[in-house]
Amino acid sequence: MNVKTNYEVAEKIVSIIRNDKYQNWIEFEAEMNKIENSEATKLMIDFYGSFDFSLYKEILYKALNKSSFESDDDFLNMLYSLLSRIIDEKDNLIKKLESIKRYDFTVLERKLKEKLPDDTDLDIEIYFVLDGINAGSIVGKNKMMLNALVWPSSEENINIVEGLLLHEYHHLGLLKWIRKYDESFDKYTDGKGMARYLIFSILSEGSATYFFNEGDDLYPLILESHGVDMANQYKESTSNRAGNIKTNIDILEKDLQSLINFDGDIEEMGEIADKYFFANQTEPLDKAIGHHMCSNIIEKLGLDAMINCFVKPDKFIETYNKSLQDKDPCKISIDLDNLWVK
């Protein structure tokens, strides 16, 4: 594994804060413009797609100076609120950046290799940003964007942020095997393609969550970076992971069969699947269902059975069903004939 880190954006914003250049718009804008065309900034702005760099500068400037900001866009109001925490936590933010620079990212290689097929070769680029909302996300075939605010200021919580990193790295490693199986898996044009994509997502999110983010272990990081309200929302969202599984499996079974038989336009198709990828105050369904499916496979059939599903994702549902007793109500009964490309 080759890991390359870039903390230019986070370092520049910390420098602006340390040198009080956020207090004067002309000085602030001049310093911020130095990172406008950096790769990390482009990734951060493009990830959301709903605002540009000039608006980000305005919101950050007002947040740092505790000036009022109001918008009809709830996302922008949330961004302002969370960026406002930077100035209150500036000493912690400085500690976070120093810790990031000290950390040896290569120590994660062994932990990751244990949970992926042999010969999984990864080149990873990590871009540290300060966007306020995002924690960590994959933003390309080998790129990851990580919010520096989420990095712990205390060394005792480094293992928790390792779990967050490993979760995203695992996605990257698994993506390589999924692309080997079906190089156009994310270029779906019909219901069957969307059904396959949904199964891939459940496999990826479920396995990464099971391996690296058990329960509400990210709570301390979210508490420090996003505040008590959002941290409590996160804790609550994971608390019902197991309790609603029968209902969630029933929904999945129905939706997969609807997609397999789908005969409408692509917008309608997206509406069926979107609820698995996004959630407000509950855990996304792909994580909740995936965690249940992967935990059953690993605990009943072993790690090798799970890793075999990474190489042959068409065996995922079949392997999951094998991990259950004959009359288990959580079995997934759908018509898999002609669903898979291989």
C-alpha positions as CSV (number, residue, x, y, z in Angstrom):
1,M,0.0,0.0,0.0
2,N,1.3,3.4,-0.9
3,V,-0.3,6.2,1.1
4,K,0.2,9.9,0.2
5,T,-1.2,12.7,2.4
6,N,-2.0,16.3,1.6
7,Y,-2.9,18.7,4.3
8,E,-2.3,21.9,2.4
9,V,-5.9,23.2,2.9
10,A,-6.1,22.4,6.6
11,E,-2.7,23.8,7.2
12,K,-3.4,27.1,5.4
13,I,-6.7,27.7,7.3
14,V,-5.0,26.9,10.6
15,S,-2.3,29.4,9.7
16,I,-4.9,32.0,8.9
17,I,-6.4,31.4,12.4
18,R,-3.1,31.4,14.2
19,N,-2.0,34.7,12.6
20,D,-5.4,36.4,13.1
21,K,-5.8,37.0,9.4
22,Y,-9.4,35.9,9.5
23,Q,-10.3,39.2,11.2
24,N,-9.7,41.3,8.1
25,W,-11.5,40.3,4.9
26,I,-8.8,41.6,2.5
27,E,-6.1,39.6,4.3
28,F,-8.3,36.6,4.7
29,E,-9.4,36.5,1.1
30,A,-5.8,36.9,-0.1
31,E,-4.6,34.0,2.0
32,M,-7.6,31.8,1.0
33,N,-7.1,32.5,-2.7
34,K,-3.7,30.7,-2.4
35,I,-5.5,27.4,-2.0
36,E,-8.4,28.0,-4.4
37,N,-6.9,25.9,-7.1
38,S,-5.4,23.2,-5.0
39,E,-6.5,19.6,-5.5
40,A,-7.9,19.3,-2.0
41,T,-10.1,22.5,-2.4
42,K,-11.5,21.3,-5.7
43,L,-12.3,17.9,-4.2
44,M,-14.1,19.5,-1.2
45,I,-16.2,21.9,-3.3
46,D,-17.0,19.3,-6.0
47,F,-18.0,16.7,-3.5
48,Y,-21.1,18.7,-2.5
49,G,-21.7,20.5,-5.8
50,S,-24.2,23.0,-4.3
51,F,-21.8,25.9,-3.7
52,D,-18.6,27.4,-5.0
53,F,-15.3,28.5,-3.4
54,S,-16.4,32.1,-3.1
55,L,-19.4,31.1,-1.0
56,Y,-17.3,28.8,1.1
57,K,-14.9,31.7,1.8
58,E,-17.8,33.9,2.8
59,I,-19.3,31.3,5.1
60,L,-15.9,30.5,6.7
61,Y,-15.1,34.2,7.2
62,K,-18.4,34.9,8.9
63,A,-18.1,31.7,11.0
64,L,-14.6,32.5,12.2
65,N,-15.7,36.1,13.1
66,K,-19.0,35.1,14.6
67,S,-20.8,37.3,12.1
68,S,-24.4,36.4,11.3
69,F,-25.2,34.2,8.3
70,E,-28.6,33.0,7.2
71,S,-29.7,31.1,4.1
72,D,-32.8,29.4,2.7
73,D,-30.5,26.4,2.2
74,D,-30.4,24.3,5.3
75,F,-27.1,22.7,4.2
76,L,-25.4,26.1,4.1
77,N,-26.8,27.0,7.5
78,M,-25.4,23.7,8.9
79,L,-22.1,24.4,7.2
80,Y,-21.9,27.8,8.9
81,S,-22.9,26.4,12.3
82,L,-20.2,23.7,12.2
83,L,-17.5,25.9,10.8
84,S,-18.2,28.3,13.7
85,R,-16.8,25.6,16.0
86,I,-13.4,26.1,14.5
87,I,-12.6,29.3,16.3
88,D,-13.8,28.0,19.7
89,E,-11.7,24.9,19.2
90,K,-8.7,26.5,17.6
91,D,-6.2,25.1,20.2
92,N,-7.5,21.6,19.6
93,L,-7.4,22.1,15.8
94,I,-3.7,23.0,16.1
95,K,-3.1,19.8,18.1
96,K,-5.1,17.8,15.5
97,L,-3.0,19.1,12.6
98,E,0.3,18.4,14.5
99,S,-1.0,14.9,15.2
100,I,-1.8,14.3,11.6
101,K,1.7,15.3,10.5
102,R,3.2,12.9,13.1
103,Y,1.0,9.9,12.3
104,D,2.6,7.1,10.3
105,F,-0.2,6.1,7.9
106,T,1.6,3.0,6.8
107,V,0.8,1.2,10.1
108,L,-2.7,0.7,8.7
109,E,-1.5,-1.6,6.0
110,R,-1.4,-4.8,8.0
111,K,-4.9,-4.3,9.5
112,L,-6.4,-3.7,6.1
113,K,-4.7,-6.6,4.3
114,E,-6.2,-9.0,6.9
115,K,-9.7,-8.1,5.7
116,L,-9.2,-8.1,1.9
117,P,-8.3,-10.8,-0.7
118,D,-4.6,-11.5,-1.3
119,D,-2.8,-9.3,-3.8
120,T,-5.1,-6.3,-3.1
121,D,-2.7,-3.5,-4.1
122,L,-3.7,0.1,-3.2
123,D,-2.3,3.5,-3.9
124,I,-4.2,5.9,-1.7
125,E,-4.2,9.7,-1.5
126,I,-5.7,11.4,1.5
127,Y,-6.7,15.1,1.4
128,F,-7.3,16.8,4.7
129,V,-9.8,19.6,4.5
130,L,-12.0,21.8,6.7
131,D,-15.5,21.6,5.3
132,G,-17.4,21.3,8.6
133,I,-19.9,18.6,7.6
134,N,-18.2,15.7,6.0
135,A,-16.2,13.2,8.1
136,G,-14.5,11.1,5.5
137,S,-15.5,10.0,2.0
138,I,-14.0,8.4,-1.1
139,V,-13.9,11.0,-3.9
140,G,-12.3,9.0,-6.7
141,K,-10.8,5.6,-7.5
142,N,-7.9,6.1,-5.0
143,K,-8.7,9.4,-3.3
144,M,-10.1,10.1,0.1
145,M,-11.2,13.4,1.6
146,L,-11.0,13.6,5.4
147,N,-12.2,16.5,7.6
148,A,-9.3,17.5,9.8
149,L,-11.8,18.5,12.5
150,V,-12.6,14.8,12.9
151,W,-9.0,13.9,13.8
152,P,-8.7,13.4,17.6
153,S,-6.8,16.0,19.6
154,S,-6.0,13.3,22.1
155,E,-3.6,10.4,21.2
156,E,-5.8,8.0,23.2
157,N,-8.4,8.2,20.5
158,I,-6.1,7.6,17.5
159,N,-7.4,4.0,17.3
160,I,-10.9,5.3,16.7
161,V,-9.9,7.5,13.7
162,E,-7.9,4.5,12.4
163,G,-11.3,2.7,12.2
164,L,-12.7,5.5,10.2
165,L,-9.7,5.5,7.8
166,L,-9.8,1.7,7.5
167,H,-13.5,1.8,6.7
168,E,-12.8,4.1,3.7
169,Y,-9.6,2.2,2.7
170,H,-11.6,-1.0,2.7
171,H,-14.1,0.5,0.3
172,L,-11.2,1.4,-2.1
173,G,-9.7,-2.1,-1.8
174,L,-13.1,-3.8,-2.4
175,L,-13.8,-1.5,-5.3
176,K,-10.8,-2.9,-7.1
177,W,-12.2,-6.4,-6.9
178,I,-15.8,-5.3,-7.8
179,R,-14.4,-3.5,-10.9
180,K,-12.5,-6.7,-11.8
181,Y,-15.8,-8.5,-11.7
182,D,-17.8,-5.8,-13.5
183,E,-15.8,-2.8,-14.6
184,S,-19.0,-0.8,-15.4
185,F,-20.9,-1.7,-12.1
186,D,-21.6,2.0,-11.4
187,K,-22.8,2.8,-15.0
188,Y,-26.2,1.2,-14.5
189,T,-28.8,1.9,-17.2
190,D,-31.6,-0.3,-16.2
191,G,-33.2,-1.9,-13.1
192,K,-31.0,-5.0,-13.0
193,G,-27.9,-2.7,-13.1
194,M,-29.3,-0.7,-10.2
195,A,-30.1,-3.9,-8.3
196,R,-26.5,-5.1,-8.7
197,Y,-25.2,-1.6,-7.7
198,L,-27.4,-1.7,-4.5
199,I,-26.1,-5.2,-3.6
200,F,-22.5,-4.0,-4.2
201,S,-23.2,-1.1,-1.8
202,I,-24.6,-3.3,0.9
203,L,-21.7,-5.6,0.6
204,S,-19.1,-2.8,0.8
205,E,-20.8,-0.7,3.5
206,G,-21.7,-3.8,5.6
207,S,-18.3,-5.4,5.6
208,A,-16.4,-2.1,6.3
209,T,-18.8,-1.3,9.1
210,Y,-18.6,-4.8,10.6
211,F,-14.8,-4.8,10.5
212,F,-14.0,-1.3,11.6
213,N,-16.9,0.6,13.1
214,E,-18.7,-1.6,15.5
215,G,-21.6,0.1,17.4
216,D,-21.2,3.8,18.2
217,D,-17.4,3.9,18.5
218,L,-17.0,7.0,16.4
219,Y,-19.0,9.0,19.1
220,P,-16.0,10.7,20.7
221,L,-14.7,12.0,17.4
222,I,-18.1,13.4,16.3
223,L,-18.6,14.9,19.8
224,E,-15.4,16.8,19.4
225,S,-15.8,17.8,15.8
226,H,-19.5,18.3,15.4
227,G,-20.9,18.9,18.9
228,V,-23.2,17.0,21.3
229,D,-26.4,17.2,19.2
230,M,-24.9,15.5,16.2
231,A,-22.9,13.0,18.2
232,N,-26.1,12.0,20.0
233,Q,-27.9,11.7,16.6
234,Y,-25.1,9.4,15.5
235,K,-25.3,7.2,18.6
236,E,-29.1,7.0,18.3
237,S,-28.8,6.1,14.6
238,T,-26.6,3.0,15.3
239,S,-28.6,1.9,18.3
240,N,-31.4,0.4,16.2
241,R,-29.1,-1.4,13.8
242,A,-30.3,-4.9,14.9
243,G,-33.8,-4.1,16.1
244,N,-35.4,-3.3,12.7
245,I,-33.5,-5.9,10.6
246,K,-36.5,-8.1,9.7
247,T,-38.5,-5.1,8.5
248,N,-35.4,-3.8,6.6
249,I,-34.8,-7.2,4.9
250,D,-38.4,-7.3,3.8
251,I,-38.1,-3.8,2.3
252,L,-34.8,-4.8,0.5
253,E,-36.4,-8.0,-0.9
254,K,-39.3,-6.1,-2.3
255,D,-37.1,-3.3,-3.7
256,L,-34.6,-5.7,-5.3
257,Q,-37.4,-7.6,-7.0
258,S,-39.0,-4.3,-8.1
259,L,-35.7,-3.2,-9.7
260,I,-35.1,-6.6,-11.4
261,N,-38.6,-6.3,-13.0
262,F,-38.3,-2.5,-13.5
263,D,-39.8,-1.0,-16.6
264,G,-39.9,2.8,-15.8
265,D,-37.5,5.7,-16.3
266,I,-34.2,6.1,-14.6
267,E,-35.5,8.8,-12.2
268,E,-38.1,6.5,-10.7
269,M,-35.4,3.7,-10.4
270,G,-33.2,6.1,-8.4
271,E,-36.0,6.8,-6.0
272,I,-36.2,3.1,-5.1
273,A,-32.5,2.9,-4.3
274,D,-31.7,6.3,-2.8
275,K,-33.1,5.5,0.6
276,Y,-30.4,2.9,1.1
277,F,-27.6,5.4,0.5
278,F,-28.8,8.5,2.4
279,A,-30.4,9.1,5.8
280,N,-31.1,12.0,8.1
281,Q,-31.2,10.8,11.7
282,T,-31.0,7.1,11.1
283,E,-28.2,4.9,9.9
284,P,-28.3,4.4,6.1
285,L,-30.0,1.1,5.2
286,D,-27.0,-0.2,3.2
287,K,-24.9,0.0,6.4
288,A,-27.6,-1.5,8.7
289,I,-28.6,-4.3,6.4
290,G,-25.0,-4.9,5.2
291,H,-23.7,-5.2,8.8
292,H,-26.3,-7.8,9.6
293,M,-25.6,-9.8,6.4
294,C,-21.8,-9.7,6.8
295,S,-21.8,-10.5,10.5
296,N,-23.9,-13.6,9.8
297,I,-21.5,-14.8,7.1
298,I,-18.4,-14.2,9.1
299,E,-19.7,-15.6,12.4
300,K,-21.4,-18.6,10.9
301,L,-19.2,-19.5,7.8
302,G,-15.9,-17.7,8.6
303,L,-13.8,-14.8,7.2
304,D,-12.8,-16.7,4.1
305,A,-16.5,-17.0,3.0
306,M,-16.8,-13.3,3.4
307,I,-13.6,-12.5,1.4
308,N,-14.8,-14.9,-1.3
309,C,-17.9,-12.6,-1.8
310,F,-15.5,-9.7,-2.5
311,V,-14.0,-11.6,-5.4
312,K,-17.4,-13.1,-6.5
313,P,-20.1,-10.5,-5.4
314,D,-22.7,-12.5,-7.2
315,K,-22.4,-15.1,-4.4
316,F,-23.1,-12.5,-1.6
317,I,-26.9,-13.1,-1.2
318,E,-26.5,-16.8,-1.7
319,T,-23.7,-17.0,0.9
320,Y,-25.8,-14.9,3.3
321,N,-28.8,-17.2,3.0
322,K,-26.5,-20.2,3.6
323,S,-25.4,-18.6,6.9
324,L,-29.0,-18.7,8.2
325,Q,-31.1,-21.6,9.4
326,D,-33.6,-23.1,7.0
327,K,-36.6,-21.2,8.2
328,D,-35.0,-18.0,9.3
329,P,-37.4,-15.1,8.5
330,C,-34.5,-12.9,7.4
331,K,-33.6,-15.0,4.3
332,I,-33.7,-13.0,1.1
333,S,-35.8,-14.7,-1.5
334,I,-35.5,-13.1,-4.9
335,D,-35.1,-14.3,-8.5
336,L,-31.4,-14.0,-9.1
337,D,-31.5,-15.6,-12.6
338,N,-30.0,-13.4,-15.3
339,L,-29.2,-10.7,-12.7
340,W,-25.4,-11.0,-12.8
341,V,-23.1,-10.1,-15.7
342,K,-21.0,-13.2,-15.2
